[in-house]
Amino acid sequence: MTGEVESYEDEKRIVEKLQEGRGRIERELAKVIVGQAEATHQLLIALFAGGHCLITGAPGLAKTLLVRTIAQVFHLDFRRIQFTPDLMPADITGTEILEEVGDGHRRMQFVKGPIFANVILADEINRTPPKTQAALLEAMQEHQVTAAGTRYPLEEPFFVLATQNPIEMEGTYPLPEAQLDRFLFNVVVDYLPEDDEVAVVQQTTSRKPEKVEPLFSGRDVLEFHEVVRKVPVAEPLVRYAVRLASASRPGPDAPKFVNDWVSWGAGLRAAQSLVLGAKARALLGGRFHVATEDIRALAHPTLRHRVLLGYRAEADGVAVDSVIDRLLEHVKEPIR
């Protein structure tokens, strides 16, 4: 599947489709999802930017339902993989089996695993050992799977949306930094306000969920990716994104609170994710250029899984979002 954009008129048509579609997307999601507006917005930005997402939240907050509903709205093939301690890499990517082909001959046939879909929900990814977690790395970065020396490309578009439970950490395997860095955002799904929880209980106990209507196709999503990358961004804003990422790294030039609390800062991918996400956010907001507010709004989901805190931060009761707040205060915004 391709989504090549060949002319200005094509670009204009795609941008209009994206901006007009936002309200329709929100109405379809509202049929089954109550609240979680910020988390939903960030997931849509990641989808339009073509990035993977880590979703952090307690059980029972409709993380799986949210991902499945977004896949339905965009008419994408959805697969859910429940990660467990005994899950093997071949359970995700697929395996070769011996197959009879007639005349007494046999051959090895590759049977594709659940990763061959458009949207993969890797549920509780930190419950499986690093060997199995690593099976996702090639797919996430290269959009392909290699088995027995043969390359099998994944169908585009391809997204990995991985959930992790922040409460139960016993018997879990924290994701390595190299894999965390492959996620565009770390989206936090929190408990709903009381009124929203009442609405959820009333809605889910009185009737069946309404059917979600598909609004777009995989080809539309690929076209969105191409148009998002063409959104102009001023050099001072790119520099601002780079400085936010570099200020999070301990060193002689780092702020004191970073040297006190941070053991490892964000790399270059953080700045790339900030700029790419800001482009998608600008288009969704009806603007054709990136503003400072776009980068600031995405600083938390972009940096919270890339900034690793040290033991002093834990002793002082400092959370990573508080460090990001301080970074936003410390790094000067571009002059408008």
C-alpha positions as CSV (number, residue, x, y, z in Angstrom):
1,M,0.0,0.0,0.0
2,T,1.4,3.4,-1.0
3,G,0.3,7.0,-0.3
4,E,2.4,9.1,-2.6
5,V,1.4,12.8,-2.8
6,E,2.2,14.1,-6.3
7,S,1.0,17.7,-6.5
8,Y,0.0,20.8,-4.6
9,E,-3.7,20.0,-5.2
10,D,-3.2,16.6,-3.7
11,E,-1.6,18.1,-0.6
12,K,-4.4,20.6,-0.3
13,R,-7.1,17.9,-0.6
14,I,-5.3,15.7,2.0
15,V,-4.9,18.5,4.5
16,E,-8.6,19.4,4.2
17,K,-9.6,15.8,4.6
18,L,-7.4,15.6,7.8
19,Q,-8.7,18.8,9.3
20,E,-12.4,18.1,8.5
21,G,-12.0,14.6,9.7
22,R,-10.9,15.5,13.2
23,G,-14.4,16.3,14.4
24,R,-15.8,13.2,12.8
25,I,-13.1,11.1,14.5
26,E,-13.9,12.6,17.9
27,R,-17.6,11.8,17.4
28,E,-16.9,8.2,16.4
29,L,-14.6,7.7,19.4
30,A,-17.2,9.3,21.7
31,K,-19.6,6.4,20.9
32,V,-17.5,4.1,23.1
33,I,-14.9,6.3,24.9
34,V,-15.8,8.8,27.6
35,G,-13.2,11.4,28.6
36,Q,-9.5,10.8,28.0
37,A,-9.4,13.7,25.6
38,E,-5.7,14.4,26.0
39,A,-4.6,10.8,25.7
40,T,-6.8,10.4,22.6
41,H,-5.4,13.6,21.1
42,Q,-1.8,12.4,21.6
43,L,-2.5,9.0,20.1
44,L,-4.0,10.6,17.0
45,I,-1.0,12.9,16.7
46,A,1.3,9.8,16.8
47,L,-0.9,8.0,14.2
48,F,-0.7,11.0,11.8
49,A,3.1,11.4,12.5
50,G,3.7,7.6,11.9
51,G,5.2,6.9,15.3
52,H,4.7,4.1,17.9
53,C,3.3,4.8,21.4
54,L,3.8,3.5,24.9
55,I,0.6,3.7,26.9
56,T,1.0,3.8,30.7
57,G,-2.0,3.4,33.0
58,A,-3.7,1.3,35.7
59,P,-5.9,-1.7,34.7
60,G,-9.5,-1.0,33.7
61,L,-9.0,2.4,32.1
62,A,-10.0,1.4,28.6
63,K,-6.6,1.4,27.1
64,T,-7.3,-1.6,24.9
65,L,-10.7,-0.3,23.9
66,L,-9.2,3.1,22.9
67,V,-6.6,1.5,20.7
68,R,-9.1,-0.9,19.1
69,T,-11.6,1.9,18.4
70,I,-8.9,4.1,16.8
71,A,-8.0,1.1,14.5
72,Q,-11.7,0.8,13.6
73,V,-12.1,4.5,12.7
74,F,-9.1,4.2,10.3
75,H,-10.2,0.8,9.0
76,L,-6.9,-0.8,10.0
77,D,-6.1,-4.4,10.7
78,F,-5.9,-4.7,14.5
79,R,-4.1,-7.5,16.5
80,R,-3.7,-7.7,20.3
81,I,-0.8,-9.6,21.8
82,Q,-1.0,-10.4,25.5
83,F,2.6,-10.4,26.7
84,T,3.4,-13.1,29.4
85,P,6.6,-14.5,30.9
86,D,6.5,-17.6,28.7
87,L,5.9,-15.8,25.4
88,M,8.6,-16.6,22.8
89,P,9.8,-14.4,19.9
90,A,8.3,-16.8,17.3
91,D,4.9,-16.3,19.0
92,I,5.1,-12.7,17.8
93,T,6.9,-12.8,14.5
94,G,5.9,-16.2,13.2
95,T,7.7,-19.5,12.6
96,E,8.7,-21.9,9.9
97,I,6.9,-25.3,9.6
98,L,7.6,-28.3,7.5
99,E,4.9,-28.7,4.8
100,E,4.1,-31.6,2.4
101,V,4.1,-30.4,-1.2
102,G,3.3,-33.7,-3.0
103,D,5.4,-36.5,-4.5
104,G,6.9,-37.1,-1.1
105,H,8.6,-33.8,-1.1
106,R,8.6,-31.3,1.8
107,R,9.5,-27.7,2.2
108,M,9.8,-25.1,4.9
109,Q,6.9,-22.7,4.9
110,F,6.9,-19.4,7.0
111,V,3.7,-18.9,9.0
112,K,3.2,-15.2,9.8
113,G,2.7,-14.3,13.4
114,P,0.3,-11.7,14.8
115,I,2.7,-8.8,14.2
116,F,1.7,-8.9,10.6
117,A,-1.1,-6.3,11.0
118,N,-1.5,-2.5,10.8
119,V,-2.1,-1.8,14.5
120,I,-0.4,-4.0,17.2
121,L,-1.5,-3.7,20.8
122,A,1.4,-5.1,22.8
123,D,-0.5,-5.5,26.1
124,E,1.6,-5.4,29.3
125,I,4.8,-5.4,27.3
126,N,6.9,-5.4,30.4
127,R,5.6,-8.8,31.5
128,T,7.8,-10.7,29.0
129,P,11.6,-11.2,29.0
130,P,14.0,-9.0,27.1
131,K,14.5,-11.7,24.4
132,T,10.8,-11.5,23.4
133,Q,10.7,-7.7,23.8
134,A,13.6,-7.5,21.3
135,A,11.5,-9.3,18.7
136,L,9.6,-6.1,18.3
137,L,12.7,-3.9,17.8
138,E,13.3,-4.8,14.1
139,A,9.6,-4.5,13.3
140,M,9.3,-1.1,15.0
141,Q,12.5,0.3,13.4
142,E,12.7,-1.4,10.0
143,H,9.0,-2.4,9.5
144,Q,10.1,-5.9,8.6
145,V,10.6,-9.3,10.2
146,T,13.6,-11.6,9.4
147,A,13.2,-15.3,9.8
148,A,15.7,-17.9,8.6
149,G,17.6,-15.2,6.7
150,T,14.5,-14.2,4.7
151,R,13.1,-10.6,5.0
152,Y,9.3,-10.3,5.3
153,P,8.1,-6.6,5.0
154,L,5.2,-5.6,7.1
155,E,2.1,-4.0,5.6
156,E,2.0,-0.2,5.8
157,P,0.9,1.6,7.8
158,F,2.4,-0.1,10.9
159,F,2.0,1.0,14.5
160,V,3.0,-0.6,17.8
161,L,1.0,0.6,20.7
162,A,2.4,-1.0,23.9
163,T,0.7,-0.8,27.3
164,Q,2.4,-1.2,30.7
165,N,1.0,-1.4,34.1
166,P,2.7,1.1,36.5
167,I,1.3,-0.5,39.7
168,E,2.5,-4.2,39.7
169,M,6.2,-4.2,39.1
170,E,7.0,-7.6,40.6
171,G,7.9,-10.2,38.0
172,T,8.2,-7.6,35.2
173,Y,11.1,-6.8,32.9
174,P,11.7,-3.1,32.4
175,L,12.1,-2.1,28.8
176,P,15.7,-1.4,27.7
177,E,16.5,2.2,26.9
178,A,17.1,1.4,23.2
179,Q,13.5,0.1,22.9
180,L,12.0,2.9,24.9
181,D,13.6,5.4,22.5
182,R,11.7,3.8,19.6
183,F,8.4,5.0,21.0
184,L,7.4,8.5,19.8
185,F,5.3,9.2,22.9
186,N,4.6,7.8,26.3
187,V,0.9,8.5,26.8
188,V,-0.4,8.5,30.3
189,V,-4.0,7.3,30.8
190,D,-5.2,8.4,34.2
191,Y,-8.4,7.9,36.2
192,L,-11.4,9.9,35.0
193,P,-13.2,12.7,36.9
194,E,-16.2,11.5,38.9
195,D,-18.8,12.8,36.3
196,D,-17.0,10.9,33.5
197,E,-16.9,7.7,35.6
198,V,-20.6,8.0,36.2
199,A,-21.2,8.4,32.5
200,V,-19.1,5.3,31.7
201,V,-20.9,3.2,34.3
202,Q,-24.3,4.3,32.9
203,Q,-23.3,3.9,29.3
204,T,-21.8,0.4,29.7
205,T,-24.5,-1.1,31.9
206,S,-27.6,0.2,30.0
207,R,-26.9,-0.7,26.4
208,K,-24.5,-2.3,23.9
209,P,-21.8,0.0,22.5
210,E,-22.7,1.8,19.3
211,K,-21.1,0.6,16.1
212,V,-18.0,2.6,15.1
213,E,-18.0,3.6,11.5
214,P,-14.7,3.6,9.6
215,L,-13.9,7.0,8.2
216,F,-10.5,6.6,6.5
217,S,-8.3,3.9,5.0
218,G,-4.7,2.8,5.4
219,R,-3.9,4.7,2.2
220,D,-5.3,7.9,3.8
221,V,-3.0,7.4,6.8
222,L,0.0,7.0,4.5
223,E,-0.9,10.2,2.7
224,F,-1.3,12.0,6.1
225,H,2.2,10.9,7.0
226,E,3.7,12.4,3.8
227,V,1.8,15.7,4.2
228,V,2.7,16.0,7.9
229,R,6.4,15.9,7.1
230,K,6.0,18.8,4.6
231,V,4.7,21.2,7.3
232,P,7.2,24.0,7.6
233,V,9.0,24.6,10.9
234,A,11.3,27.6,11.6
235,E,14.9,26.9,12.4
236,P,14.6,28.6,15.9
237,L,11.9,26.1,16.8
238,V,14.0,23.2,15.7
239,R,16.8,24.6,17.8
240,Y,14.4,24.9,20.8
241,A,13.5,21.2,20.5
242,V,17.1,20.3,20.4
243,R,17.9,22.4,23.4
244,L,15.1,20.9,25.4
245,A,16.5,17.4,24.7
246,S,20.1,18.3,25.3
247,A,19.3,20.2,28.6
248,S,18.0,16.9,30.0
249,R,21.5,15.3,29.8
250,P,23.7,15.4,32.9
251,G,27.0,17.2,32.3
252,P,29.0,20.4,33.0
253,D,26.6,22.6,31.1
254,A,23.4,21.0,32.4
255,P,21.1,22.7,35.0
256,K,21.8,21.8,38.6
257,F,18.5,19.9,39.0
258,V,19.3,17.7,36.0
259,N,22.7,16.8,37.5
260,D,21.1,16.1,40.8
261,W,18.1,14.0,39.6
262,V,18.8,12.6,36.1
263,S,21.0,9.6,35.5
264,W,20.5,9.6,31.7
265,G,18.9,12.2,29.4
266,A,17.1,12.3,26.1
267,G,18.9,11.6,22.9
268,L,18.6,13.0,19.3
269,R,15.4,11.0,18.7
270,A,13.6,13.1,21.3
271,A,14.2,16.3,19.3
272,Q,13.1,14.5,16.1
273,S,10.0,13.3,17.8
274,L,9.2,16.7,19.2
275,V,9.4,18.3,15.8
276,L,7.5,15.6,13.9
277,G,4.8,15.5,16.6
278,A,4.5,19.3,16.5
279,K,3.9,19.2,12.8
280,A,1.1,16.7,13.2
281,R,-0.4,18.7,16.1
282,A,-0.3,22.0,14.0
283,L,-2.2,20.4,11.1
284,L,-4.8,18.9,13.5
285,G,-5.2,22.3,15.0
286,G,-5.9,23.9,11.6
287,R,-2.5,25.6,11.2
288,F,0.0,25.2,8.4
289,H,3.1,25.9,10.4
290,V,4.6,24.8,13.8
291,A,4.4,27.1,16.8
292,T,6.2,27.1,20.1
293,E,3.0,25.9,21.8
294,D,3.1,22.7,19.7
295,I,6.5,21.7,21.0
296,R,5.8,22.6,24.6
297,A,2.5,20.7,24.5
298,L,4.3,17.5,23.5
299,A,7.3,17.8,25.8
300,H,5.9,15.5,28.5
301,P,4.8,12.6,26.3
302,T,8.0,12.9,24.3
303,L,10.5,13.1,27.2
304,R,8.9,11.2,30.1
305,H,10.2,7.8,28.8
306,R,13.6,9.1,27.6
307,V,14.7,10.9,30.8
308,L,15.8,8.3,33.4
309,L,15.9,9.5,37.0
310,G,18.5,8.6,39.5
311,Y,18.3,7.4,43.1
312,R,18.4,11.0,44.5
313,A,15.2,11.9,42.6
314,E,13.5,8.8,44.1
315,A,14.8,9.8,47.6
316,D,13.5,13.4,47.1
317,G,10.1,12.1,45.8
318,V,10.6,13.8,42.4
319,A,8.6,12.5,39.4
320,V,9.9,12.7,35.8
321,D,7.0,15.1,34.8
322,S,8.3,17.5,37.5
323,V,11.7,17.4,35.9
324,I,10.2,18.1,32.5
325,D,8.3,21.1,34.0
326,R,11.6,22.5,35.2
327,L,13.2,21.9,31.8
328,L,10.4,23.9,30.1
329,E,11.0,26.7,32.6
330,H,14.8,26.6,32.2
331,V,15.1,26.5,28.3
332,K,14.3,29.8,26.8
333,E,11.5,29.9,24.2
334,P,12.4,31.3,20.7
335,I,11.7,35.0,20.2
336,R,8.5,35.5,18.3
